[in-house]
Amino acid sequence: MIKTVCFGEIMLRLSPPGFKRLFQSPLLYATFGGGEANVAVSLAHFGFDSHYVTRLPANPVGDAALRALRAEGVRVEPVLRGGSRLGIYFAETGASQRPSLVVYDRAHSAISELQPGAIAWDAVLEGASWFHVTGITPALGPGPAACTAEALAAAAKAGVRVSLDLNYRAKLWSKADAQRTMRALMPYVDVAIANEEDLQSSLGIEVARTDVKAGVLDAEAYRAAAGQVVREFGVKLVAITLRESLSASDNAWSAVLFDAATGAFHQGQRYVVRLVDRIGGGDSFAAGLIHGLAAGRDAASALRFAVAASAMKQTIPGDFNRVSVAEVERLAGGDASGRVQR
């Protein structure tokens, strides 16, 4: 069984029922989610020996987060306990022309106070084939940023393949801070995952002739941007997700993948998705790509699996992508009819 390790923050997610606005209802549904945790859950559902590293408060909320991860098959032995609180985010689901909304309440969370040297990365990564992290983790503060750098250096030393989803979050840090930190981490990365905003904000790499709001996507511009990432940082594979926001209810979804070894530029299939919950869509893409590459698929096949996995996630409420390899394969193979499976 292939061992994977993900590192980042899991948060308590509070959402009103259905399409109601925050506090329009006195009820808020409590679940858990977060970039790297979402990837770890997907990989567990795909049959990997999926390990997750974070820091959680030693209280009932932290305990509940651990139970949620264990329930999805994720190994949580590397999780540290400490700090006073779990980060929270409020998520309001948009509809039609009203966009979805996320409000963070994560200052002074347990992982944001993590200090360098706290995690024994050599032990955590022993026997691992893959390590995954996102740009959200270093954005949480100097301590998590230093721990991310430690993890990437340890993974490189151990010969563990590394994927990094740039995941720029303007509510967490500025473009200048992001570029100063993320550009220094990129030389450790084998597989970079991003969208056009991530490339521009986290790395300062522009994607020309593109307007996702207007549905204008230029494949050659994405090829050029991916090639620049390869030239500047030595990354082996660059995946760029393509979301066309037709409305808050309907998105077109696809991705491209640039293979530095062959120079090939692969374009994935395109789906028009009636959104149930778009949060976690990029994470499920990352997990699908990791699954394909770690399992030995060629780049084009891995990309096709990843696009299908992420399209399916966006039809499922909550952060986690609770789908099997067989279900993803069916969609990737062309069965997008949505007919009842009897």
RODO-2510 file (C-alpha; in nm, 4 decimals, decimal comma):
residues 342
     n   res          X          Y          Z
     1     m     0,0000     0,0000     0,0000
     2     i     0,1356     0,3419    -0,0978
     3     k     0,2006     0,5731     0,1978
     4     t     0,1206     0,9416     0,1573
     5     v     0,1641     1,2282     0,4053
     6     c    -0,0303     1,5574     0,4058
     7     f     0,0468     1,8553     0,6322
     8     g    -0,1825     2,1462     0,7103
     9     e    -0,4720     2,2883     0,9084
    10     i    -0,8077     2,1208     0,9572
    11     m    -1,0842     2,3575     1,0650
    12     l    -1,4352     2,3455     1,2019
    13     r    -1,6746     2,4386     0,9218
    14     l    -2,0056     2,6034     1,0136
    15     s    -2,2684     2,6400     0,7397
    16     p    -2,6367     2,7361     0,7298
    17     p    -2,8746     2,4805     0,5782
    18     g    -2,9298     2,4771     0,2046
    19     f    -2,8764     2,8098     0,0314
    20     k    -2,9585     3,0289     0,3296
    21     r    -2,7362     3,3215     0,4208
    22     l    -2,5233     3,3140     0,7328
    23     f    -2,7465     3,3516     1,0389
    24     q    -3,0626     3,3700     0,8300
    25     s    -3,1243     3,0394     1,0051
    26     p    -3,0544     2,9827     1,3765
    27     l    -2,8932     2,6535     1,2710
    28     l    -2,5325     2,6063     1,1573
    29     y    -2,4206     2,2613     1,0515
    30     a    -2,0814     2,1626     1,1960
    31     t    -1,8389     1,9608     0,9849
    32     f    -1,4616     1,9647     0,9360
    33     g    -1,2377     2,0470     0,6427
    34     g    -0,9217     2,2127     0,5170
    35     g    -0,7012     2,1914     0,2100
    36     e    -0,4557     1,9189     0,3041
    37     a    -0,7066     1,7298     0,5194
    38     n    -0,9358     1,7124     0,2169
    39     v    -0,6532     1,5623     0,0109
    40     a    -0,5739     1,3101     0,2859
    41     v    -0,9389     1,1980     0,2974
    42     s    -0,9565     1,1539    -0,0803
    43     l    -0,6377     0,9487    -0,0822
    44     a    -0,7729     0,7253     0,1942
    45     h    -1,0877     0,6656    -0,0130
    46     f    -0,8650     0,5813    -0,3098
    47     g    -0,6983     0,3054    -0,1059
    48     f    -0,3760     0,4771     0,0000
    49     d    -0,2110     0,4531     0,3420
    50     s    -0,2976     0,8171     0,4034
    51     h    -0,1312     0,9995     0,6952
    52     y    -0,2165     1,3504     0,8111
    53     v    -0,0012     1,5887     1,0145
    54     t    -0,1363     1,8884     1,2040
    55     r    -0,1638     2,0357     1,5548
    56     l    -0,4957     2,0240     1,7371
    57     p    -0,6044     2,1533     2,0775
    58     a    -0,6398     1,8868     2,3465
    59     n    -1,0099     1,9522     2,3961
    60     p    -1,3396     1,8012     2,2728
    61     v    -1,3305     2,0032     1,9485
    62     g    -0,9853     1,8712     1,8644
    63     d    -1,1016     1,5215     1,9562
    64     a    -1,3972     1,5540     1,7185
    65     a    -1,1678     1,6585     1,4335
    66     l    -0,9569     1,3473     1,4899
    67     r    -1,2676     1,1273     1,4905
    68     a    -1,3824     1,2831     1,1632
    69     l    -1,0494     1,2015     0,9986
    70     r    -1,0372     0,8486     1,1382
    71     a    -1,3919     0,7876     1,0140
    72     e    -1,2692     0,8553     0,6590
    73     g    -0,9752     0,6151     0,6927
    74     v    -0,6998     0,8720     0,7529
    75     r    -0,4084     0,7835     0,9826
    76     v    -0,3652     1,0517     1,2500
    77     e    -0,0788     0,9165     1,4626
    78     p     0,1501     1,2083     1,3612
    79     v    -0,0992     1,4706     1,4880
    80     l     0,0361     1,6912     1,7688
    81     r    -0,1873     1,8115     2,0518
    82     g    -0,1574     2,1570     2,1987
    83     g    -0,2755     2,5161     2,1687
    84     s    -0,6057     2,6585     2,2791
    85     r    -0,8363     2,6497     1,9766
    86     l    -0,9240     2,5000     1,6422
    87     g    -0,9621     2,7377     1,3509
    88     i    -1,3166     2,7971     1,2275
    89     y    -1,4581     2,9008     0,8950
    90     f    -1,8125     2,9988     0,8078
    91     a    -1,9257     2,8914     0,4603
    92     e    -2,2345     3,0247     0,2870
    93     t    -2,3377     2,8482    -0,0345
    94     g    -2,4200     3,0859    -0,3180
    95     a    -2,6738     3,0383    -0,5942
    96     s    -2,7210     3,1780    -0,9436
    97     q    -2,5691     3,5293    -0,9405
    98     r    -2,5049     3,5353    -0,5624
    99     p    -2,1500     3,4054    -0,4963
   100     s    -2,0548     3,1726    -0,2160
   101     l    -1,8946     3,3354     0,0869
   102     v    -1,6245     3,2204     0,3291
   103     v    -1,5454     3,4009     0,6557
   104     y    -1,2383     3,2895     0,8534
   105     d    -1,2025     3,2810     1,2301
   106     r    -0,8651     3,1110     1,2541
   107     a    -0,6327     3,3589     1,4278
   108     h    -0,4258     3,1992     1,7064
   109     s    -0,5320     2,8483     1,6051
   110     a    -0,3268     2,5575     1,7370
   111     i    -0,1324     2,5037     1,4152
   112     s    -0,0632     2,8762     1,3653
   113     e     0,1468     2,8608     1,6842
   114     l     0,3484     2,5601     1,5649
   115     q     0,7232     2,6145     1,5989
   116     p     1,0160     2,4788     1,3933
   117     g     1,1518     2,1498     1,5219
   118     a     0,8190     2,0400     1,6695
   119     i     0,7622     1,7666     1,4094
   120     a     1,0061     1,4778     1,3630
   121     w     0,9822     1,4826     0,9858
   122     d     1,2336     1,2027     0,9248
   123     a     1,0170     0,9670     1,1297
   124     v     0,6879     1,0931     0,9848
   125     l     0,8118     1,0498     0,6269
   126     e     0,9696     0,7072     0,6788
   127     g     0,8372     0,4725     0,4126
   128     a     0,6365     0,7465     0,2423
   129     s     0,6136     0,7772    -0,1347
   130     w     0,4445     1,1164    -0,1486
   131     f     0,4224     1,4379     0,0557
   132     h     0,1590     1,7055    -0,0057
   133     v     0,1144     2,0570     0,1293
   134     t    -0,0514     2,3787     0,0119
   135     g     0,0270     2,7488     0,0197
   136     i    -0,2311     2,7896     0,2937
   137     t    -0,0056     2,6369     0,5601
   138     p     0,2887     2,8802     0,5299
   139     a     0,0361     3,1652     0,5156
   140     l    -0,0689     3,0875     0,8746
   141     g     0,2430     3,2460     1,0234
   142     p     0,6226     3,2301     1,0535
   143     g     0,6149     2,9056     1,2540
   144     p     0,4043     2,7055     1,0067
   145     a     0,6060     2,8537     0,7187
   146     a     0,9309     2,7333     0,8782
   147     c     0,7772     2,3914     0,9470
   148     t     0,6712     2,3670     0,5822
   149     a     1,0261     2,4411     0,4715
   150     e     1,1567     2,1760     0,7147
   151     a     0,9103     1,9212     0,5775
   152     l     1,0004     1,9892     0,2147
   153     a     1,3726     1,9648     0,2859
   154     a     1,3219     1,6352     0,4730
   155     a     1,1086     1,4964     0,1903
   156     a     1,3703     1,5904    -0,0687
   157     k     1,6428     1,4289     0,1419
   158     a     1,4387     1,1100     0,1759
   159     g     1,3548     1,0931    -0,1937
   160     v     0,9829     1,1449    -0,1325
   161     r     0,7920     1,3024    -0,4205
   162     v     0,6461     1,6413    -0,3298
   163     s     0,3317     1,8143    -0,4526
   164     l     0,2477     2,1727    -0,3639
   165     d    -0,0877     2,3325    -0,4347
   166     l    -0,0151     2,7066    -0,4342
   167     n    -0,3654     2,7941    -0,3047
   168     y    -0,3249     3,1705    -0,2585
   169     r    -0,5580     3,3144     0,0061
   170     a    -0,5801     3,6940     0,0026
   171     k    -0,7482     3,6926     0,3440
   172     l    -0,4356     3,5343     0,4976
   173     w    -0,1447     3,7271     0,3462
   174     s    -0,0360     3,9761     0,0821
   175     k     0,0986     3,8950    -0,2622
   176     a     0,4411     4,0250    -0,1599
   177     d     0,4555     3,7987     0,1460
   178     a     0,3272     3,5031    -0,0522
   179     q     0,5861     3,5438    -0,3270
   180     r     0,8716     3,5906    -0,0825
   181     t     0,7813     3,2643     0,0923
   182     m     0,6488     3,0455    -0,1886
   183     r     0,9240     3,1150    -0,4399
   184     a     1,1784     2,9932    -0,1834
   185     l     0,9860     2,6656    -0,1390
   186     m     0,9431     2,5846    -0,5079
   187     p     1,2876     2,4249    -0,5702
   188     y     1,1809     2,1346    -0,3456
   189     v     0,8641     2,0688    -0,5470
   190     d     0,8132     1,7918    -0,8033
   191     v     0,4481     1,8637    -0,8896
   192     a     0,3049     2,2166    -0,8711
   193     i    -0,0720     2,2674    -0,8750
   194     a    -0,2359     2,6068    -0,9242
   195     n    -0,4963     2,8167    -1,0971
   196     e    -0,4225     3,1403    -1,2806
   197     e    -0,4672     3,3552    -0,9675
   198     d    -0,2292     3,1343    -0,7685
   199     l     0,0419     3,1653    -1,0336
   200     q     0,0093     3,5426    -1,0454
   201     s    -0,0262     3,6057    -0,6709
   202     s     0,2066     3,3413    -0,5246
   203     l     0,4802     3,3308    -0,7887
   204     g     0,4412     3,6537    -0,9844
   205     i     0,3859     3,4607    -1,3089
   206     e     0,1234     3,6171    -1,5324
   207     v    -0,1221     3,4166    -1,7441
   208     a    -0,1906     3,6251    -2,0542
   209     r    -0,5141     3,6532    -2,2531
   210     t    -0,7271     3,4904    -1,9839
   211     d    -1,0522     3,6069    -1,8253
   212     v    -1,2233     3,3258    -1,6337
   213     k    -1,5216     3,5478    -1,5481
   214     a    -1,5864     3,6005    -1,9167
   215     g    -1,5062     3,2377    -2,0020
   216     v    -1,1945     3,3300    -2,2013
   217     l    -0,9251     3,0650    -2,1570
   218     d    -0,6189     3,0576    -2,3829
   219     a    -0,4474     2,7168    -2,3784
   220     e    -0,1226     2,8562    -2,5176
   221     a    -0,1095     3,1151    -2,2384
   222     y    -0,1357     2,8374    -1,9806
   223     r     0,1344     2,6407    -2,1595
   224     a     0,3625     2,9449    -2,1489
   225     a     0,2968     3,0049    -1,7787
   226     a     0,3601     2,6398    -1,6919
   227     g     0,6807     2,6463    -1,8923
   228     q     0,7984     2,9496    -1,6979
   229     v     0,7372     2,7650    -1,3681
   230     v     0,9481     2,4762    -1,4982
   231     r     1,2309     2,7013    -1,6136
   232     e     1,2455     2,9125    -1,2982
   233     f     1,2071     2,6413    -1,0352
   234     g     1,2888     2,3052    -1,1929
   235     v     0,9438     2,1601    -1,1265
   236     k     0,8784     1,8341    -1,3124
   237     l     0,5022     1,8675    -1,3616
   238     v     0,2768     2,1745    -1,3533
   239     a    -0,0996     2,1294    -1,3306
   240     i    -0,3337     2,4248    -1,3740
   241     t    -0,7033     2,3953    -1,2970
   242     l    -0,9462     2,5815    -1,5219
   243     r    -1,2702     2,6999    -1,3637
   244     e    -1,5152     2,9001    -1,5725
   245     s    -1,7602     3,0666    -1,3341
   246     l    -2,0746     3,0708    -1,5426
   247     s    -2,2652     3,1537    -1,2228
   248     a    -2,2546     3,0519    -0,8571
   249     s    -2,4672     2,7510    -0,9538
   250     d    -2,2948     2,6375    -1,2728
   251     n    -1,9222     2,6151    -1,3434
   252     a    -1,7246     2,4644    -1,6275
   253     w    -1,4301     2,2636    -1,4953
   254     s    -1,1149     2,1267    -1,6565
   255     a    -0,7352     2,1339    -1,6185
   256     v    -0,4088     2,1187    -1,8088
   257     l    -0,0796     1,9498    -1,7263
   258     f     0,2693     2,0367    -1,8510
   259     d     0,5294     1,7567    -1,8404
   260     a     0,8805     1,8998    -1,8234
   261     a     1,0454     1,5676    -1,9138
   262     t     0,8711     1,5332    -2,2484
   263     g     0,7559     1,8881    -2,3147
   264     a     0,4032     1,7531    -2,3594
   265     f     0,1083     1,9760    -2,2725
   266     h    -0,1999     1,7727    -2,1834
   267     q    -0,5536     1,9131    -2,1772
   268     g    -0,8125     1,7384    -1,9644
   269     q    -1,1791     1,6834    -2,0444
   270     r    -1,4272     1,9634    -1,9678
   271     y    -1,7363     1,9232    -1,7513
   272     v    -2,0167     2,1695    -1,6867
   273     v    -2,1038     2,1098    -1,3213
   274     r    -2,4244     2,2082    -1,1422
   275     l    -2,2605     2,2958    -0,8126
   276     v    -2,3677     2,1497    -0,4824
   277     d    -2,0527     2,2565    -0,2957
   278     r    -1,7459     2,3856    -0,4795
   279     i    -1,5280     2,3991    -0,1652
   280     g    -1,2660     2,1264    -0,1860
   281     g    -1,2805     2,1025    -0,5647
   282     g    -0,9145     2,1921    -0,6071
   283     d    -0,8126     1,9597    -0,3244
   284     s    -0,9940     1,6687    -0,4862
   285     f    -0,8133     1,7490    -0,8114
   286     a    -0,4792     1,7369    -0,6283
   287     a    -0,5689     1,4033    -0,4694
   288     g    -0,6781     1,2603    -0,8029
   289     l    -0,3518     1,3693    -0,9650
   290     i    -0,1469     1,2220    -0,6790
   291     h    -0,3422     0,8973    -0,7088
   292     g    -0,2759     0,8710    -1,0789
   293     l     0,0938     0,9580    -1,0661
   294     a     0,1739     0,7553    -0,7539
   295     a    -0,0036     0,4544    -0,9020
   296     g     0,2158     0,4757    -1,2120
   297     r    -0,0303     0,6164    -1,4657
   298     d     0,0983     0,8295    -1,7497
   299     a     0,0490     1,2043    -1,7247
   300     a    -0,2543     1,2218    -1,9549
   301     s    -0,4362     0,9413    -1,7715
   302     a    -0,3558     1,0905    -1,4297
   303     l    -0,4925     1,4266    -1,5461
   304     r    -0,8137     1,2717    -1,6749
   305     f    -0,8694     1,0922    -1,3432
   306     a    -0,8009     1,4114    -1,1461
   307     v    -1,0457     1,6228    -1,3472
   308     a    -1,3193     1,3606    -1,3061
   309     a    -1,2550     1,3249    -0,9320
   310     s    -1,2774     1,6995    -0,8761
   311     a    -1,5930     1,7339    -1,0848
   312     m    -1,7581     1,4678    -0,8699
   313     k    -1,6535     1,6398    -0,5470
   314     q    -1,8365     1,9554    -0,6433
   315     t    -2,1630     1,7591    -0,6362
   316     i    -2,1120     1,6521    -0,2715
   317     p    -2,1877     1,8707     0,0339
   318     g    -1,8973     1,9380     0,2699
   319     d    -1,5226     1,9516     0,2180
   320     f    -1,4535     1,5810     0,1744
   321     n    -1,4685     1,3908    -0,1551
   322     r    -1,6356     1,0648    -0,0589
   323     v    -1,5965     0,8792    -0,3890
   324     s    -1,4226     0,5584    -0,4891
   325     v    -1,1728     0,4905    -0,7653
   326     a    -1,4395     0,2933    -0,9519
   327     e    -1,6836     0,5856    -0,9462
   328     v    -1,4190     0,8255    -1,0749
   329     e    -1,3101     0,5800    -1,3440
   330     r    -1,6692     0,5510    -1,4651
   331     l    -1,6968     0,9275    -1,5115
   332     a    -1,3454     0,9606    -1,6571
   333     g    -1,4348     0,6840    -1,9007
   334     g    -1,7179     0,8932    -2,0429
   335     d    -2,0258     0,7991    -1,8401
   336     a    -2,1465     1,1481    -1,7450
   337     s    -2,5154     1,0717    -1,7889
   338     g    -2,5989     1,0805    -1,4177
   339     r    -2,8369     0,7876    -1,4648
   340     v    -2,9364     0,5956    -1,1519
   341     q    -2,6977     0,3091    -1,0780
   342     r    -2,9112     0,0021    -1,0001
***
